[in-house]
Amino acid sequence: MKLKVLTPIFAEAASKLVNTTSKHTETILIKKDHWVIDAKSLLGVLAIALQPGQIIELSMEAENEVLLAELKELELFEKAE
């Protein structure tokens, strides 16, 4: 699923993202350019330095509606077209 970054994801926002994804047992990956990182890794999320307007791809083993709803509540991303 492609997502558009709405706000810079540093420190507090990165921590919220990692805490949200860590509640789920499946593997969740974030792909940006040539980077592929584990969404449960704070260092990984910080390393890719997500900025507003960038498009990332979120991939998981199966569509998880609960996770998607939790991510929407964080207001960090919106679906990209």
C-alpha positions in Angstrom: 0.0 0.0 0.0 1.4 3.4 -1.0 1.2 6.2 1.6 2.1 9.9 1.5 3.9 11.3 4.4 2.0 14.2 6.0 4.5 15.4 8.7 8.2 15.0 9.3 8.7 11.7 11.1 11.5 12.3 13.7 11.8 11.6 17.5 8.2 11.6 18.9 6.4 10.8 15.6 8.9 8.0 14.9 8.4 6.6 18.4 4.6 6.6 18.0 4.9 4.8 14.6 7.2 2.2 16.0 5.0 1.7 19.1 1.9 1.3 17.0 3.5 -1.3 14.6 5.1 -3.2 17.4 1.7 -4.1 18.8 1.2 -6.4 15.8 2.9 -9.8 15.4 3.3 -9.8 11.6 6.3 -8.4 9.7 5.6 -4.8 8.6 8.1 -3.2 6.1 8.5 0.4 5.0 10.0 0.8 1.5 11.4 4.2 0.4 13.6 4.5 -2.6 16.3 1.8 -2.2 15.6 1.5 1.6 13.6 -1.4 3.1 13.3 -1.2 6.8 11.3 -2.9 9.6 8.6 -0.6 10.7 9.2 -1.8 14.3 12.8 -0.5 14.3 13.2 3.0 15.7 16.7 3.4 14.2 15.4 2.2 10.8 12.5 4.7 10.8 14.9 7.5 11.9 17.4 6.5 9.2 15.0 7.0 6.3 14.2 10.5 7.5 10.6 10.7 6.2 9.5 14.2 5.1 6.1 15.6 4.0 5.2 14.8 0.5 7.3 11.7 0.2 5.7 8.4 -0.9 6.5 5.2 0.9 5.2 1.7 0.4 3.9 -0.1 3.5 3.9 -3.9 3.1 2.7 -6.6 5.4 1.9 -10.3 5.2 -1.8 -9.7 5.1 -4.0 -6.6 5.0 -4.5 -5.6 8.6 -7.4 -3.2 9.0 -6.8 -2.7 12.7 -3.2 -1.5 12.0 -4.3 0.7 9.1 -6.9 2.4 11.4 -4.3 2.9 14.1 -1.9 4.5 11.6 -4.7 6.8 10.4 -5.3 8.0 13.9 -1.6 9.0 14.2 -2.2 11.4 11.2 1.3 10.8 9.9 0.2 9.4 6.5 -2.6 9.4 3.9 -3.2 7.0 1.1 -1.3 7.9 -2.0 -3.0 7.6 -5.4 
